[in-house]
Amino acid sequence: MKNFYFAACACVATAACFPITPTTPGPVNGYADGTKTVTTNGLTFETTNKALILDNSGSGGLGDYTFKYKTTANPNQVIAVVGGKDILLTYDSKTKAWSGSNASFYIERYIDFASASGQVAIGNYQITNKSTGEFTSAPLLIGIETNPNSLNGSATYDGPSFLYVKHDSTDTWSEGTGTLSANFNSGTVSGSMTFPGAYGSYPTIISNPTTISIDPSTISGNGFSSTLSLTPADIRFSAVSSTVIDGKFFGVNGSDAGATFNGTGTSSIDGQPAVFLGAFIAEKN
Protein backbone atom coordinates (compact mmCIF):
# COMPACT_ATOMS: atom_id res chain seq x y z
CA MET A 1 0.00 0.00 0.00
CA LYS A 2 1.19 3.51 -0.78
CA ASN A 3 2.31 6.11 1.74
CA PHE A 4 -1.02 7.32 3.08
CA TYR A 5 -1.15 9.16 6.37
CA PHE A 6 -3.66 10.06 9.05
CA ALA A 7 -4.49 13.63 8.13
CA ALA A 8 -4.81 15.27 11.51
CA CYS A 9 -1.74 17.30 10.64
CA ALA A 10 -1.95 20.66 8.95
CA CYS A 11 0.02 20.22 5.73
CA VAL A 12 0.19 17.84 2.79
CA ALA A 13 2.77 17.61 0.02
CA THR A 14 2.15 19.03 -3.44
CA ALA A 15 2.57 17.01 -6.61
CA ALA A 16 4.86 17.89 -9.50
CA CYS A 17 3.49 20.66 -11.70
CA PHE A 18 1.86 19.54 -14.95
CA PRO A 19 -0.23 22.30 -16.59
CA ILE A 20 -3.55 21.18 -18.08
CA THR A 21 -5.79 23.22 -20.34
CA PRO A 22 -9.33 21.86 -20.00
CA THR A 23 -11.46 21.80 -23.12
CA THR A 24 -14.69 22.00 -21.12
CA PRO A 25 -15.62 23.95 -17.98
CA GLY A 26 -14.08 22.23 -14.99
CA PRO A 27 -15.08 21.82 -11.35
CA VAL A 28 -15.28 24.76 -8.96
CA ASN A 29 -11.67 24.29 -7.82
CA GLY A 30 -10.36 23.69 -11.34
CA TYR A 31 -8.72 20.52 -12.55
CA ALA A 32 -5.61 19.13 -10.91
CA ASP A 33 -2.43 20.77 -12.18
CA GLY A 34 -0.04 20.08 -9.29
CA THR A 35 -0.47 23.51 -7.71
CA LYS A 36 -3.27 22.69 -5.25
CA THR A 37 -3.97 20.18 -2.49
CA VAL A 38 -7.10 19.63 -0.41
CA THR A 39 -5.80 22.12 2.20
CA THR A 40 -4.95 24.94 -0.23
CA ASN A 41 -6.47 28.25 0.90
CA GLY A 42 -9.63 29.44 -0.85
CA LEU A 43 -11.05 26.14 -2.11
CA THR A 44 -14.71 25.14 -1.86
CA PHE A 45 -15.76 21.51 -1.44
CA GLU A 46 -19.40 20.52 -1.85
CA THR A 47 -20.38 16.87 -1.60
CA THR A 48 -23.80 15.28 -2.01
CA ASN A 49 -24.25 11.67 -1.00
CA LYS A 50 -26.26 9.43 1.28
CA ALA A 51 -26.14 10.36 4.95
CA LEU A 52 -27.43 8.64 8.05
CA ILE A 53 -30.16 10.99 9.32
CA LEU A 54 -31.64 10.23 12.75
CA ASP A 55 -34.31 12.09 14.71
CA ASN A 56 -34.03 12.86 18.42
CA SER A 57 -35.32 9.36 19.29
CA GLY A 58 -32.59 7.70 17.23
CA SER A 59 -34.94 6.58 14.45
CA GLY A 60 -34.23 7.25 10.80
CA GLY A 61 -32.22 6.00 7.86
CA LEU A 62 -30.36 7.06 4.76
CA GLY A 63 -31.20 10.34 3.03
CA ASP A 64 -29.54 12.68 0.55
CA TYR A 65 -27.50 15.46 2.11
CA THR A 66 -25.18 18.13 0.73
CA PHE A 67 -22.24 19.22 2.87
CA LYS A 68 -20.23 22.29 1.91
CA TYR A 69 -17.13 23.85 3.39
CA LYS A 70 -14.36 26.24 2.44
CA THR A 71 -10.65 26.13 3.26
CA THR A 72 -8.93 29.10 4.87
CA ALA A 73 -5.39 30.47 5.19
CA ASN A 74 -5.18 28.63 8.51
CA PRO A 75 -5.08 24.84 7.80
CA ASN A 76 -6.43 24.25 11.30
CA GLN A 77 -9.64 26.10 10.42
CA VAL A 78 -12.31 25.57 7.76
CA ILE A 79 -15.68 27.23 7.22
CA ALA A 80 -18.71 24.96 6.99
CA VAL A 81 -21.86 26.22 5.31
CA VAL A 82 -24.91 24.79 7.09
CA GLY A 83 -28.41 26.21 6.92
CA GLY A 84 -27.10 28.94 4.65
CA LYS A 85 -24.76 30.23 7.38
CA ASP A 86 -20.96 30.17 7.61
CA ILE A 87 -19.72 28.33 10.71
CA LEU A 88 -16.02 28.34 11.62
CA LEU A 89 -14.63 24.90 12.48
CA THR A 90 -11.35 24.71 14.42
CA TYR A 91 -9.11 21.66 14.73
CA ASP A 92 -8.74 20.04 18.16
CA SER A 93 -5.67 17.82 18.49
CA LYS A 94 -7.32 15.79 21.27
CA THR A 95 -10.51 14.84 19.42
CA LYS A 96 -8.83 15.05 15.99
CA ALA A 97 -11.90 16.90 14.73
CA TRP A 98 -12.57 20.29 13.21
CA SER A 99 -15.61 21.47 15.17
CA GLY A 100 -17.75 24.56 15.66
CA SER A 101 -21.29 25.75 16.21
CA ASN A 102 -23.78 28.55 15.99
CA ALA A 103 -27.21 28.99 17.59
CA SER A 104 -28.74 26.30 15.37
CA PHE A 105 -26.10 23.65 14.59
CA TYR A 106 -23.10 21.86 16.04
CA ILE A 107 -20.71 20.44 13.41
CA GLU A 108 -17.74 18.09 13.52
CA ARG A 109 -15.61 17.26 10.49
CA TYR A 110 -12.97 14.52 10.49
CA ILE A 111 -10.27 13.72 7.94
CA ASP A 112 -9.22 10.11 8.44
CA PHE A 113 -6.89 9.55 5.49
CA ALA A 114 -5.30 11.69 2.78
CA SER A 115 -3.19 10.55 -0.16
CA ALA A 116 0.53 11.33 -0.05
CA SER A 117 0.06 13.84 -2.88
CA GLY A 118 -2.71 15.66 -0.99
CA GLN A 119 -4.99 15.41 -4.00
CA VAL A 120 -7.75 13.46 -2.21
CA ALA A 121 -8.89 12.73 1.34
CA ILE A 122 -11.68 10.85 3.10
CA GLY A 123 -13.30 11.29 6.47
CA ASN A 124 -16.75 12.01 7.79
CA TYR A 125 -18.91 14.80 9.13
CA GLN A 126 -21.53 14.98 11.85
CA ILE A 127 -24.16 17.71 12.19
CA THR A 128 -26.54 18.10 15.13
CA ASN A 129 -29.57 20.35 14.85
CA LYS A 130 -29.80 21.95 18.29
CA SER A 131 -33.52 22.74 17.97
CA THR A 132 -34.82 19.38 16.74
CA GLY A 133 -32.09 17.02 17.89
CA GLU A 134 -31.77 15.65 14.35
CA PHE A 135 -28.36 14.06 13.78
CA THR A 136 -26.77 13.77 10.34
CA SER A 137 -23.58 11.82 9.62
CA ALA A 138 -21.96 10.74 6.35
CA PRO A 139 -18.67 9.78 4.74
CA LEU A 140 -16.77 12.71 3.27
CA LEU A 141 -14.76 12.55 0.03
CA ILE A 142 -12.85 15.64 -1.13
CA GLY A 143 -10.27 16.09 -3.84
CA ILE A 144 -8.79 17.99 -6.76
CA GLU A 145 -10.42 16.36 -9.77
CA THR A 146 -8.55 14.95 -12.76
CA ASN A 147 -9.14 16.49 -16.17
CA PRO A 148 -11.01 13.71 -18.03
CA ASN A 149 -9.00 14.49 -21.18
CA SER A 150 -5.80 13.38 -19.41
CA LEU A 151 -7.02 9.87 -18.53
CA ASN A 152 -5.62 7.15 -20.80
CA GLY A 153 -4.11 3.69 -20.65
CA SER A 154 -4.80 1.52 -17.63
CA ALA A 155 -3.90 1.66 -13.97
CA THR A 156 -4.31 -0.11 -10.65
CA TYR A 157 -4.80 1.68 -7.34
CA ASP A 158 -4.69 0.72 -3.68
CA GLY A 159 -5.23 2.47 -0.36
CA PRO A 160 -7.21 2.67 2.89
CA SER A 161 -10.96 2.31 3.36
CA PHE A 162 -13.47 2.43 6.18
CA LEU A 163 -16.86 0.83 6.76
CA TYR A 164 -19.62 1.82 9.20
CA VAL A 165 -22.53 -0.56 9.88
CA LYS A 166 -25.70 0.61 11.68
CA HIS A 167 -28.31 -1.77 13.01
CA ASP A 168 -31.34 -0.53 14.93
CA SER A 169 -29.90 -1.65 18.26
CA THR A 170 -26.15 -1.22 17.71
CA ASP A 171 -23.44 -0.03 15.36
CA THR A 172 -19.74 -0.52 14.68
CA TRP A 173 -16.99 0.33 12.18
CA SER A 174 -13.83 -1.06 10.64
CA GLU A 175 -10.77 0.18 8.75
CA GLY A 176 -9.53 -1.85 5.80
CA THR A 177 -7.94 -1.63 2.37
CA GLY A 178 -9.27 -1.10 -1.13
CA THR A 179 -8.06 -1.85 -4.64
CA LEU A 180 -9.25 -0.48 -7.98
CA SER A 181 -8.48 -1.45 -11.57
CA ALA A 182 -9.24 1.07 -14.31
CA ASN A 183 -8.92 0.82 -18.08
CA PHE A 184 -9.37 4.34 -19.37
CA ASN A 185 -9.14 3.29 -23.02
CA SER A 186 -12.10 0.91 -22.71
CA GLY A 187 -13.74 3.01 -19.99
CA THR A 188 -14.13 0.22 -17.43
CA VAL A 189 -13.45 -0.02 -13.71
CA SER A 190 -13.80 -2.64 -10.95
CA GLY A 191 -12.31 -3.33 -7.55
CA SER A 192 -12.80 -4.56 -4.00
CA MET A 193 -12.42 -3.63 -0.34
CA THR A 194 -11.46 -5.91 2.54
CA PHE A 195 -12.11 -5.27 6.24
CA PRO A 196 -10.49 -7.20 9.13
CA GLY A 197 -13.39 -7.35 11.55
CA ALA A 198 -14.78 -4.47 13.59
CA TYR A 199 -14.02 -2.04 16.36
CA GLY A 200 -16.44 -1.04 19.10
CA SER A 201 -18.68 -2.88 21.53
CA TYR A 202 -19.96 -5.47 19.09
CA PRO A 203 -16.96 -6.70 17.06
CA THR A 204 -18.87 -9.66 15.67
CA ILE A 205 -21.10 -7.38 13.57
CA ILE A 206 -18.37 -7.26 10.89
CA SER A 207 -16.73 -10.61 10.15
CA ASN A 208 -12.99 -11.04 9.71
CA PRO A 209 -12.46 -10.78 6.84
CA THR A 210 -15.35 -9.04 5.10
CA THR A 211 -14.89 -8.44 1.37
CA ILE A 212 -17.01 -5.97 -0.58
CA SER A 213 -16.59 -6.16 -4.36
CA ILE A 214 -17.03 -3.15 -6.64
CA ASP A 215 -18.99 -4.53 -9.57
CA PRO A 216 -17.55 -3.85 -13.05
CA SER A 217 -18.82 -0.54 -14.37
CA THR A 218 -18.10 2.19 -16.90
CA ILE A 219 -16.06 5.35 -16.45
CA SER A 220 -17.87 8.56 -17.39
CA GLY A 221 -15.67 11.64 -17.60
CA ASN A 222 -13.49 11.42 -14.51
CA GLY A 223 -15.95 9.40 -12.44
CA PHE A 224 -17.84 6.16 -12.10
CA SER A 225 -20.91 4.76 -10.36
CA SER A 226 -21.55 1.10 -9.64
CA THR A 227 -23.12 -1.43 -7.31
CA LEU A 228 -21.48 -3.59 -4.66
CA SER A 229 -21.46 -7.33 -4.01
CA LEU A 230 -21.02 -8.76 -0.52
CA THR A 231 -22.11 -11.62 1.69
CA PRO A 232 -24.96 -10.23 3.83
CA ALA A 233 -24.06 -12.41 6.83
CA ASP A 234 -20.61 -10.79 7.00
CA ILE A 235 -22.24 -7.60 8.33
CA ARG A 236 -25.10 -9.41 10.09
CA PHE A 237 -27.67 -8.67 7.39
CA SER A 238 -30.24 -11.29 6.45
CA ALA A 239 -30.55 -9.57 3.07
CA VAL A 240 -29.09 -6.60 1.21
CA SER A 241 -31.68 -4.60 -0.73
CA SER A 242 -29.64 -1.83 -2.38
CA THR A 243 -26.02 -0.75 -2.82
CA VAL A 244 -24.21 2.05 -4.63
CA ILE A 245 -20.67 3.38 -4.91
CA ASP A 246 -19.78 6.72 -6.48
CA GLY A 247 -16.16 7.52 -7.28
CA LYS A 248 -13.86 9.93 -9.06
CA PHE A 249 -10.26 10.19 -10.18
CA PHE A 250 -8.14 12.92 -8.68
CA GLY A 251 -4.73 14.47 -9.21
CA VAL A 252 -2.70 14.99 -12.36
CA ASN A 253 -3.36 12.23 -14.93
CA GLY A 254 -5.51 10.31 -12.42
CA SER A 255 -2.80 9.87 -9.80
CA ASP A 256 -5.44 9.10 -7.15
CA ALA A 257 -8.96 7.74 -6.86
CA GLY A 258 -11.65 7.90 -4.21
CA ALA A 259 -15.25 6.89 -3.59
CA THR A 260 -18.07 6.83 -1.08
CA PHE A 261 -20.51 3.93 -0.83
CA ASN A 262 -23.63 2.85 1.02
CA GLY A 263 -26.19 0.10 1.21
CA THR A 264 -29.45 -0.88 2.89
CA GLY A 265 -30.91 -4.16 4.01
CA THR A 266 -32.47 -6.11 6.85
CA SER A 267 -30.68 -6.88 10.09
CA SER A 268 -30.33 -10.52 11.09
CA ILE A 269 -29.85 -9.30 14.68
CA ASP A 270 -33.26 -7.68 15.22
CA GLY A 271 -35.09 -7.95 11.88
CA GLN A 272 -35.16 -4.17 11.50
CA PRO A 273 -33.86 -2.06 8.58
CA ALA A 274 -30.09 -1.65 8.66
CA VAL A 275 -27.59 0.41 6.68
CA PHE A 276 -23.90 0.61 5.93
CA LEU A 277 -21.75 3.47 4.69
CA GLY A 278 -18.09 4.01 3.93
CA ALA A 279 -15.37 5.46 1.75
CA PHE A 280 -11.96 4.68 0.33
CA ILE A 281 -9.08 6.44 -1.36
CA ALA A 282 -6.34 4.85 -3.43
CA GLU A 283 -3.12 5.89 -5.12
CA LYS A 284 -1.90 4.72 -8.53
CA ASN A 285 0.66 1.92 -8.39
C-alpha positions as CSV (number, residue, x, y, z in Angstrom):
1,M,0.0,0.0,0.0
2,K,1.2,3.5,-0.8
3,N,2.3,6.1,1.7
4,F,-1.0,7.3,3.1
5,Y,-1.1,9.2,6.4
6,F,-3.7,10.1,9.1
7,A,-4.5,13.6,8.1
8,A,-4.8,15.3,11.5
9,C,-1.7,17.3,10.6
10,A,-1.9,20.7,8.9
11,C,0.0,20.2,5.7
12,V,0.2,17.8,2.8
13,A,2.8,17.6,0.0
14,T,2.1,19.0,-3.4
15,A,2.6,17.0,-6.6
16,A,4.9,17.9,-9.5
17,C,3.5,20.7,-11.7
18,F,1.9,19.5,-15.0
19,P,-0.2,22.3,-16.6
20,I,-3.5,21.2,-18.1
21,T,-5.8,23.2,-20.3
22,P,-9.3,21.9,-20.0
23,T,-11.5,21.8,-23.1
24,T,-14.7,22.0,-21.1
25,P,-15.6,24.0,-18.0
26,G,-14.1,22.2,-15.0
27,P,-15.1,21.8,-11.3
28,V,-15.3,24.8,-9.0
29,N,-11.7,24.3,-7.8
30,G,-10.4,23.7,-11.3
31,Y,-8.7,20.5,-12.6
32,A,-5.6,19.1,-10.9
33,D,-2.4,20.8,-12.2
34,G,0.0,20.1,-9.3
35,T,-0.5,23.5,-7.7
36,K,-3.3,22.7,-5.3
37,T,-4.0,20.2,-2.5
38,V,-7.1,19.6,-0.4
39,T,-5.8,22.1,2.2
40,T,-5.0,24.9,-0.2
41,N,-6.5,28.2,0.9
42,G,-9.6,29.4,-0.8
43,L,-11.0,26.1,-2.1
44,T,-14.7,25.1,-1.9
45,F,-15.8,21.5,-1.4
46,E,-19.4,20.5,-1.8
47,T,-20.4,16.9,-1.6
48,T,-23.8,15.3,-2.0
49,N,-24.2,11.7,-1.0
50,K,-26.3,9.4,1.3
51,A,-26.1,10.4,4.9
52,L,-27.4,8.6,8.1
53,I,-30.2,11.0,9.3
54,L,-31.6,10.2,12.8
55,D,-34.3,12.1,14.7
56,N,-34.0,12.9,18.4
57,S,-35.3,9.4,19.3
58,G,-32.6,7.7,17.2
59,S,-34.9,6.6,14.5
60,G,-34.2,7.2,10.8
61,G,-32.2,6.0,7.9
62,L,-30.4,7.1,4.8
63,G,-31.2,10.3,3.0
64,D,-29.5,12.7,0.6
65,Y,-27.5,15.5,2.1
66,T,-25.2,18.1,0.7
67,F,-22.2,19.2,2.9
68,K,-20.2,22.3,1.9
69,Y,-17.1,23.8,3.4
70,K,-14.4,26.2,2.4
71,T,-10.7,26.1,3.3
72,T,-8.9,29.1,4.9
73,A,-5.4,30.5,5.2
74,N,-5.2,28.6,8.5
75,P,-5.1,24.8,7.8
76,N,-6.4,24.3,11.3
77,Q,-9.6,26.1,10.4
78,V,-12.3,25.6,7.8
79,I,-15.7,27.2,7.2
80,A,-18.7,25.0,7.0
81,V,-21.9,26.2,5.3
82,V,-24.9,24.8,7.1
83,G,-28.4,26.2,6.9
84,G,-27.1,28.9,4.6
85,K,-24.8,30.2,7.4
86,D,-21.0,30.2,7.6
87,I,-19.7,28.3,10.7
88,L,-16.0,28.3,11.6
89,L,-14.6,24.9,12.5
90,T,-11.4,24.7,14.4
91,Y,-9.1,21.7,14.7
92,D,-8.7,20.0,18.2
93,S,-5.7,17.8,18.5
94,K,-7.3,15.8,21.3
95,T,-10.5,14.8,19.4
96,K,-8.8,15.1,16.0
97,A,-11.9,16.9,14.7
98,W,-12.6,20.3,13.2
99,S,-15.6,21.5,15.2
100,G,-17.7,24.6,15.7
101,S,-21.3,25.7,16.2
102,N,-23.8,28.5,16.0
103,A,-27.2,29.0,17.6
104,S,-28.7,26.3,15.4
105,F,-26.1,23.6,14.6
106,Y,-23.1,21.9,16.0
107,I,-20.7,20.4,13.4
108,E,-17.7,18.1,13.5
109,R,-15.6,17.3,10.5
110,Y,-13.0,14.5,10.5
111,I,-10.3,13.7,7.9
112,D,-9.2,10.1,8.4
113,F,-6.9,9.5,5.5
114,A,-5.3,11.7,2.8
115,S,-3.2,10.6,-0.2
116,A,0.5,11.3,-0.1
117,S,0.1,13.8,-2.9
118,G,-2.7,15.7,-1.0
119,Q,-5.0,15.4,-4.0
120,V,-7.8,13.5,-2.2
121,A,-8.9,12.7,1.3
122,I,-11.7,10.8,3.1
123,G,-13.3,11.3,6.5
124,N,-16.8,12.0,7.8
125,Y,-18.9,14.8,9.1
126,Q,-21.5,15.0,11.9
127,I,-24.2,17.7,12.2
128,T,-26.5,18.1,15.1
129,N,-29.6,20.4,14.9
130,K,-29.8,22.0,18.3
131,S,-33.5,22.7,18.0
132,T,-34.8,19.4,16.7
133,G,-32.1,17.0,17.9
134,E,-31.8,15.7,14.3
135,F,-28.4,14.1,13.8
136,T,-26.8,13.8,10.3
137,S,-23.6,11.8,9.6
138,A,-22.0,10.7,6.4
139,P,-18.7,9.8,4.7
140,L,-16.8,12.7,3.3
141,L,-14.8,12.5,0.0
142,I,-12.9,15.6,-1.1
143,G,-10.3,16.1,-3.8
144,I,-8.8,18.0,-6.8
145,E,-10.4,16.4,-9.8
146,T,-8.5,15.0,-12.8
147,N,-9.1,16.5,-16.2
148,P,-11.0,13.7,-18.0
149,N,-9.0,14.5,-21.2
150,S,-5.8,13.4,-19.4
151,L,-7.0,9.9,-18.5
152,N,-5.6,7.2,-20.8
153,G,-4.1,3.7,-20.7
154,S,-4.8,1.5,-17.6
155,A,-3.9,1.7,-14.0
156,T,-4.3,-0.1,-10.6
157,Y,-4.8,1.7,-7.3
158,D,-4.7,0.7,-3.7
159,G,-5.2,2.5,-0.4
160,P,-7.2,2.7,2.9
161,S,-11.0,2.3,3.4
162,F,-13.5,2.4,6.2
163,L,-16.9,0.8,6.8
164,Y,-19.6,1.8,9.2
165,V,-22.5,-0.6,9.9
166,K,-25.7,0.6,11.7
167,H,-28.3,-1.8,13.0
168,D,-31.3,-0.5,14.9
169,S,-29.9,-1.7,18.3
170,T,-26.2,-1.2,17.7
171,D,-23.4,0.0,15.4
172,T,-19.7,-0.5,14.7
173,W,-17.0,0.3,12.2
174,S,-13.8,-1.1,10.6
175,E,-10.8,0.2,8.7
176,G,-9.5,-1.8,5.8
177,T,-7.9,-1.6,2.4
178,G,-9.3,-1.1,-1.1
179,T,-8.1,-1.8,-4.6
180,L,-9.2,-0.5,-8.0
181,S,-8.5,-1.5,-11.6
182,A,-9.2,1.1,-14.3
183,N,-8.9,0.8,-18.1
184,F,-9.4,4.3,-19.4
185,N,-9.1,3.3,-23.0
186,S,-12.1,0.9,-22.7
187,G,-13.7,3.0,-20.0
188,T,-14.1,0.2,-17.4
189,V,-13.5,0.0,-13.7
190,S,-13.8,-2.6,-11.0
191,G,-12.3,-3.3,-7.5
192,S,-12.8,-4.6,-4.0
193,M,-12.4,-3.6,-0.3
194,T,-11.5,-5.9,2.5
195,F,-12.1,-5.3,6.2
196,P,-10.5,-7.2,9.1
197,G,-13.4,-7.4,11.6
198,A,-14.8,-4.5,13.6
199,Y,-14.0,-2.0,16.4
200,G,-16.4,-1.0,19.1
201,S,-18.7,-2.9,21.5
202,Y,-20.0,-5.5,19.1
203,P,-17.0,-6.7,17.1
204,T,-18.9,-9.7,15.7
205,I,-21.1,-7.4,13.6
206,I,-18.4,-7.3,10.9
207,S,-16.7,-10.6,10.2
208,N,-13.0,-11.0,9.7
209,P,-12.5,-10.8,6.8
210,T,-15.3,-9.0,5.1
211,T,-14.9,-8.4,1.4
212,I,-17.0,-6.0,-0.6
213,S,-16.6,-6.2,-4.4
214,I,-17.0,-3.2,-6.6
215,D,-19.0,-4.5,-9.6
216,P,-17.6,-3.9,-13.1
217,S,-18.8,-0.5,-14.4
218,T,-18.1,2.2,-16.9
219,I,-16.1,5.4,-16.4
220,S,-17.9,8.6,-17.4
221,G,-15.7,11.6,-17.6
222,N,-13.5,11.4,-14.5
223,G,-15.9,9.4,-12.4
224,F,-17.8,6.2,-12.1
225,S,-20.9,4.8,-10.4
226,S,-21.6,1.1,-9.6
227,T,-23.1,-1.4,-7.3
228,L,-21.5,-3.6,-4.7
229,S,-21.5,-7.3,-4.0
230,L,-21.0,-8.8,-0.5
231,T,-22.1,-11.6,1.7
232,P,-25.0,-10.2,3.8
233,A,-24.1,-12.4,6.8
234,D,-20.6,-10.8,7.0
235,I,-22.2,-7.6,8.3
236,R,-25.1,-9.4,10.1
237,F,-27.7,-8.7,7.4
238,S,-30.2,-11.3,6.4
239,A,-30.5,-9.6,3.1
240,V,-29.1,-6.6,1.2
241,S,-31.7,-4.6,-0.7
242,S,-29.6,-1.8,-2.4
243,T,-26.0,-0.7,-2.8
244,V,-24.2,2.1,-4.6
245,I,-20.7,3.4,-4.9
246,D,-19.8,6.7,-6.5
247,G,-16.2,7.5,-7.3
248,K,-13.9,9.9,-9.1
249,F,-10.3,10.2,-10.2
250,F,-8.1,12.9,-8.7
251,G,-4.7,14.5,-9.2
252,V,-2.7,15.0,-12.4
253,N,-3.4,12.2,-14.9
254,G,-5.5,10.3,-12.4
255,S,-2.8,9.9,-9.8
256,D,-5.4,9.1,-7.1
257,A,-9.0,7.7,-6.9
258,G,-11.7,7.9,-4.2
259,A,-15.2,6.9,-3.6
260,T,-18.1,6.8,-1.1
261,F,-20.5,3.9,-0.8
262,N,-23.6,2.9,1.0
263,G,-26.2,0.1,1.2
264,T,-29.4,-0.9,2.9
265,G,-30.9,-4.2,4.0
266,T,-32.5,-6.1,6.9
267,S,-30.7,-6.9,10.1
268,S,-30.3,-10.5,11.1
269,I,-29.9,-9.3,14.7
270,D,-33.3,-7.7,15.2
271,G,-35.1,-8.0,11.9
272,Q,-35.2,-4.2,11.5
273,P,-33.9,-2.1,8.6
274,A,-30.1,-1.7,8.7
275,V,-27.6,0.4,6.7
276,F,-23.9,0.6,5.9
277,L,-21.7,3.5,4.7
278,G,-18.1,4.0,3.9
279,A,-15.4,5.5,1.7
280,F,-12.0,4.7,0.3
281,I,-9.1,6.4,-1.4
282,A,-6.3,4.8,-3.4
283,E,-3.1,5.9,-5.1
284,K,-1.9,4.7,-8.5
285,N,0.7,1.9,-8.4
